[in-house]
Amino acid sequence: MDAEFWAAVIAGAILAGMPLLLAALGEMVSEQAGILNIGLEGMMLFGAYGGFVVANWTGSSWLGFLGALIAGMAVAMLMVVFCVRMGRDQIVVGIAILLSMQGLTSLLHQVQFGESYPRLDGVPSIPIPGLSKIPVIGPSVFDQPLMFYIGIVLIFVVGWVLNKTNLGLNIRAAGWKPVALDNAGVDVLKIRTIAVLVTGGLAGLGGGYMAIIAAGVFVPFMTHGQGFIAIVIAMLARGRSVWVLIGSFLFGIALSITTALQLVGVQVSTDLINMLPFLVVILALALFARQSYLPAALALPFERGKR
């Protein structure tokens, strides 16, 4: 296991971890507002499809990311309508959104592309002078597409908004004490709507990153359960965005290490490759789930006037 192996592990962890990071960051915002977004993977998947289609049509990865953002927010509107506004069961609606997006994106891809899988041009990376020359870490971490650096910045922006602004205070109050927030004259449903739309946008960007940068192609069902992994990361992060960063790349290592082993000549069973990330999820839940710090009103609908 030389420098080539560890460079491959780090690079693979970034490719696999960034979609998780963006989606988990959005899920954390949603959970802090009291909305358990089980449909997160559906938003990622539709964002991946929307981002890929726009990037493929226009030849611009940035327009592709804009398409992914809008696609994710469009799916999030379903959560807003059924869960925030109508007070329906968040778990049932989330599962329905996931299954619907799996079927819809598969159908749209079949209608538009048939059996072909067009690929996008590679997204250019931006090396950071000096840092990109560091052995092993430099080329893997500091020579990435601009969207990677934006994702890292978003971690701190979201953390600042949640902890240092009135909007962040209202979002957290909507998840912990929605009645008190309502008594203070703040529209709880509006705050939850904002949080869910932010979640959809970030999940869409996560899917877009997967299709535009990580894979360069859209394949039906390409998320492979990563939305649920992102939900686990958000729950274990306990409202702290930095922990989302750490958790995402730890899971990214689990997703990439088998590929790195194959790169250095160690043959690994495909079944183990598919199973490893979910074994890590089970282990993380077993070790840290009791310490999770979830809002008191999580998954509970709010109706003004009811106590």
C-alpha positions as CSV (number, residue, x, y, z in Angstrom):
1,M,0.0,0.0,0.0
2,D,2.2,2.8,-1.3
3,A,1.6,6.4,-2.2
4,E,-0.4,5.4,-5.3
5,F,-2.8,3.4,-3.2
6,W,-3.5,6.2,-0.7
7,A,-3.8,8.8,-3.4
8,A,-6.4,6.6,-5.1
9,V,-8.3,6.2,-1.8
10,I,-8.3,9.9,-1.1
11,A,-9.3,10.8,-4.7
12,G,-12.1,8.2,-4.6
13,A,-13.3,9.3,-1.3
14,I,-13.7,12.9,-2.6
15,L,-15.6,11.7,-5.7
16,A,-17.9,9.5,-3.6
17,G,-18.1,11.9,-0.6
18,M,-19.0,15.1,-2.3
19,P,-22.6,14.0,-3.3
20,L,-23.0,12.6,0.2
21,L,-21.8,15.9,1.7
22,L,-24.1,18.1,-0.3
23,A,-27.2,15.9,0.3
24,A,-26.4,15.4,4.0
25,L,-25.9,19.1,4.5
26,G,-29.4,19.7,3.0
27,E,-30.9,16.9,5.1
28,M,-29.4,18.5,8.2
29,V,-31.1,21.8,7.5
30,S,-34.4,19.9,6.9
31,E,-34.1,17.9,10.1
32,Q,-33.3,21.0,12.2
33,A,-36.6,22.5,10.9
34,G,-38.5,19.3,11.9
35,I,-38.8,17.6,8.5
36,L,-37.5,14.1,8.1
37,N,-36.8,13.9,4.4
38,I,-36.9,10.2,3.5
39,G,-37.3,11.2,-0.1
40,L,-33.8,12.7,-0.2
41,E,-32.5,10.1,-2.6
42,G,-35.3,10.8,-5.0
43,M,-34.2,14.5,-5.0
44,M,-30.6,13.4,-5.6
45,L,-31.7,11.1,-8.5
46,F,-33.8,13.7,-10.2
47,G,-31.1,16.3,-9.7
48,A,-28.6,13.9,-11.3
49,Y,-30.9,13.4,-14.3
50,G,-31.8,17.1,-14.6
51,G,-28.2,18.2,-14.3
52,F,-26.9,15.6,-16.8
53,V,-29.6,16.5,-19.4
54,V,-28.9,20.3,-19.2
55,A,-25.1,19.8,-19.2
56,N,-25.5,17.4,-22.2
57,W,-27.7,19.9,-24.1
58,T,-25.8,23.0,-23.4
59,G,-22.2,21.7,-23.1
60,S,-21.9,23.7,-19.8
61,S,-21.3,22.0,-16.5
62,W,-22.4,25.2,-14.7
63,L,-25.8,25.2,-16.4
64,G,-25.9,21.6,-15.6
65,F,-25.5,22.3,-11.9
66,L,-28.2,25.0,-12.2
67,G,-30.5,22.4,-13.7
68,A,-29.7,20.0,-10.9
69,L,-30.4,22.6,-8.3
70,I,-33.8,23.4,-9.9
71,A,-34.7,19.8,-10.3
72,G,-34.0,19.0,-6.7
73,M,-36.0,21.9,-5.5
74,A,-38.9,20.9,-7.8
75,V,-39.1,17.5,-6.1
76,A,-38.8,19.1,-2.7
77,M,-42.0,21.1,-3.5
78,L,-43.8,17.7,-3.2
79,M,-42.6,17.5,0.4
80,V,-43.6,21.1,1.0
81,V,-47.1,20.5,-0.4
82,F,-47.9,17.1,1.2
83,C,-45.9,17.3,4.5
84,V,-45.4,20.9,5.4
85,R,-48.7,22.4,4.1
86,M,-51.0,19.4,4.3
87,G,-49.4,17.6,7.3
88,R,-49.2,14.2,5.8
89,D,-46.9,11.5,7.1
90,Q,-43.3,12.4,6.2
91,I,-42.0,8.9,6.0
92,V,-44.8,7.7,3.7
93,V,-44.5,10.7,1.5
94,G,-40.7,10.4,1.4
95,I,-40.9,6.8,0.3
96,A,-43.4,7.7,-2.4
97,I,-41.2,10.5,-3.7
98,L,-38.2,8.1,-3.8
99,L,-40.0,5.4,-5.7
100,S,-41.6,7.9,-8.0
101,M,-38.3,9.5,-8.9
102,Q,-36.7,6.2,-9.5
103,G,-39.4,5.2,-12.0
104,L,-39.7,8.7,-13.6
105,T,-35.9,9.1,-14.2
106,S,-35.6,5.6,-15.6
107,L,-38.6,6.2,-17.9
108,L,-37.3,9.6,-19.1
109,H,-33.8,8.2,-19.7
110,Q,-35.3,5.4,-21.8
111,V,-37.5,7.7,-23.8
112,Q,-34.7,10.2,-24.5
113,F,-31.6,8.1,-24.8
114,G,-32.9,4.5,-25.3
115,E,-30.1,2.0,-24.8
116,S,-27.3,4.6,-25.2
117,Y,-25.5,6.3,-22.4
118,P,-23.9,9.5,-23.7
119,R,-21.0,10.8,-21.7
120,L,-20.1,14.4,-20.8
121,D,-16.7,16.0,-21.3
122,G,-14.6,16.0,-18.2
123,V,-14.9,19.0,-15.9
124,P,-11.5,20.8,-15.6
125,S,-9.8,21.0,-12.2
126,I,-8.3,24.0,-10.5
127,P,-5.0,23.3,-8.8
128,I,-4.2,25.4,-5.7
129,P,-0.7,26.8,-6.1
130,G,1.7,25.2,-3.7
131,L,-0.8,22.9,-1.9
132,S,-1.4,20.8,-5.0
133,K,2.3,19.8,-5.0
134,I,2.1,18.1,-1.6
135,P,2.8,14.4,-2.1
136,V,-0.3,12.1,-2.0
137,I,-2.7,14.7,-0.5
138,G,-1.9,17.5,-2.9
139,P,-3.1,16.1,-6.2
140,S,-6.1,14.4,-4.6
141,V,-7.4,17.2,-2.5
142,F,-6.1,20.5,-3.9
143,D,-6.5,19.8,-7.6
144,Q,-10.3,19.5,-7.9
145,P,-13.1,21.1,-10.0
146,L,-14.4,24.4,-8.7
147,M,-17.6,22.8,-7.5
148,F,-15.6,20.8,-5.0
149,Y,-14.3,24.0,-3.4
150,I,-17.8,25.5,-3.4
151,G,-19.1,22.5,-1.6
152,I,-16.5,22.9,1.1
153,V,-17.4,26.6,1.5
154,L,-21.1,25.7,1.7
155,I,-20.3,23.6,4.8
156,F,-19.2,26.7,6.7
157,V,-21.9,28.9,5.2
158,V,-24.7,26.6,6.3
159,G,-23.1,26.3,9.7
160,W,-22.9,30.1,10.1
161,V,-26.5,30.6,8.9
162,L,-27.8,27.9,11.3
163,N,-25.9,29.2,14.3
164,K,-25.4,32.9,13.8
165,T,-28.4,34.3,12.0
166,N,-32.1,34.9,12.8
167,L,-33.1,32.6,10.0
168,G,-31.0,29.8,11.4
169,L,-32.5,30.4,14.9
170,N,-36.0,30.2,13.4
171,I,-35.1,27.0,11.5
172,R,-33.9,25.3,14.7
173,A,-36.8,26.6,16.6
174,A,-39.2,25.1,14.0
175,G,-37.7,21.7,14.8
176,W,-37.4,22.0,18.6
177,K,-40.1,24.4,19.7
178,P,-42.5,25.1,16.8
179,V,-45.3,26.3,19.2
180,A,-43.0,28.8,20.8
181,L,-41.9,30.0,17.4
182,D,-45.5,30.4,16.4
183,N,-46.2,32.4,19.6
184,A,-43.4,34.7,18.7
185,G,-45.2,35.6,15.5
186,V,-43.0,33.7,13.1
187,D,-44.7,31.6,10.4
188,V,-43.5,28.0,11.2
189,L,-44.8,26.6,7.8
190,K,-42.9,29.3,5.9
191,I,-39.7,28.5,7.8
192,R,-40.1,24.8,7.2
193,T,-40.8,25.4,3.5
194,I,-37.6,27.4,3.2
195,A,-35.7,24.6,4.9
196,V,-37.1,21.8,2.7
197,L,-36.4,23.8,-0.5
198,V,-32.8,24.3,0.6
199,T,-32.6,20.6,1.2
200,G,-33.9,19.8,-2.3
201,G,-31.5,22.3,-3.9
202,L,-28.5,20.8,-2.1
203,A,-29.6,17.2,-2.7
204,G,-30.0,18.1,-6.4
205,L,-26.5,19.5,-6.4
206,G,-25.3,16.3,-4.9
207,G,-26.9,14.3,-7.6
208,G,-25.6,16.7,-10.2
209,Y,-22.1,16.3,-8.8
210,M,-22.4,12.5,-9.1
211,A,-23.6,12.7,-12.8
212,I,-21.6,15.6,-14.1
213,I,-18.2,15.2,-12.3
214,A,-18.0,11.8,-10.6
215,A,-19.5,9.6,-13.4
216,G,-19.8,11.9,-16.4
217,V,-22.9,9.9,-17.3
218,F,-26.5,9.3,-16.0
219,V,-27.5,5.8,-15.3
220,P,-30.9,4.9,-13.9
221,F,-30.8,4.1,-10.1
222,M,-27.3,5.4,-10.0
223,T,-27.6,6.7,-6.4
224,H,-27.7,3.1,-5.0
225,G,-28.9,4.1,-1.6
226,Q,-26.6,7.0,-1.0
227,G,-29.6,9.2,-0.1
228,F,-30.2,7.0,3.0
229,I,-26.5,7.1,3.9
230,A,-26.7,10.9,3.7
231,I,-29.7,10.8,6.1
232,V,-27.6,8.8,8.6
233,I,-24.7,11.3,8.3
234,A,-27.1,14.2,8.9
235,M,-28.6,12.5,12.0
236,L,-25.2,11.6,13.5
237,A,-23.9,15.1,12.8
238,R,-26.3,16.5,15.4
239,G,-26.8,19.8,13.6
240,R,-23.0,20.5,13.2
241,S,-22.0,21.0,9.7
242,V,-18.3,20.2,10.3
243,W,-19.4,16.7,11.3
244,V,-21.2,16.4,8.0
245,L,-17.9,17.0,6.3
246,I,-16.1,14.4,8.4
247,G,-18.9,11.8,8.1
248,S,-19.3,12.2,4.3
249,F,-15.6,11.6,3.6
250,L,-15.4,8.7,6.0
251,F,-18.3,7.1,4.1
252,G,-16.6,8.2,0.9
253,I,-13.6,6.1,1.9
254,A,-15.8,3.1,2.4
255,L,-17.2,3.6,-1.1
256,S,-13.8,4.0,-2.7
257,I,-11.4,1.7,-0.8
258,T,-12.3,-1.4,-2.7
259,T,-11.6,0.4,-6.0
260,A,-8.2,1.4,-4.7
261,L,-7.5,-2.1,-3.7
262,Q,-8.3,-3.3,-7.2
263,L,-6.0,-0.6,-8.6
264,V,-3.0,-2.0,-6.8
265,G,-3.9,-5.6,-7.9
266,V,-6.0,-6.9,-4.9
267,Q,-9.1,-8.6,-6.3
268,V,-12.2,-7.8,-4.3
269,S,-15.6,-9.4,-4.7
270,T,-18.3,-7.2,-6.3
271,D,-20.7,-8.3,-3.5
272,L,-18.2,-6.9,-0.9
273,I,-18.0,-3.6,-2.8
274,N,-21.7,-3.2,-2.8
275,M,-22.1,-4.3,0.8
276,L,-19.3,-2.3,2.5
277,P,-20.9,1.2,2.7
278,F,-24.0,-0.3,4.3
279,L,-21.9,-2.3,6.8
280,V,-20.3,1.0,7.8
281,V,-23.8,2.6,8.2
282,I,-24.8,-0.2,10.5
283,L,-21.6,0.1,12.5
284,A,-22.0,3.9,12.8
285,L,-25.6,3.6,14.0
286,A,-24.6,0.9,16.5
287,L,-21.8,3.0,17.9
288,F,-23.2,6.5,17.8
289,A,-27.0,6.4,17.4
290,R,-27.7,6.8,21.1
291,Q,-25.7,10.0,21.0
292,S,-27.7,11.5,18.1
293,Y,-29.2,14.8,18.9
294,L,-32.5,15.1,17.0
295,P,-35.0,17.9,17.2
296,A,-38.0,17.2,19.5
297,A,-40.6,18.0,16.7
298,L,-38.8,15.9,14.0
299,A,-41.3,14.3,11.7
300,L,-44.3,15.8,13.5
301,P,-46.6,18.0,11.4
302,F,-47.4,21.5,12.7
303,E,-50.9,23.0,12.6
304,R,-51.3,26.5,14.0
305,G,-53.6,26.6,17.0
306,K,-53.0,23.0,18.1
307,R,-50.8,22.4,21.2
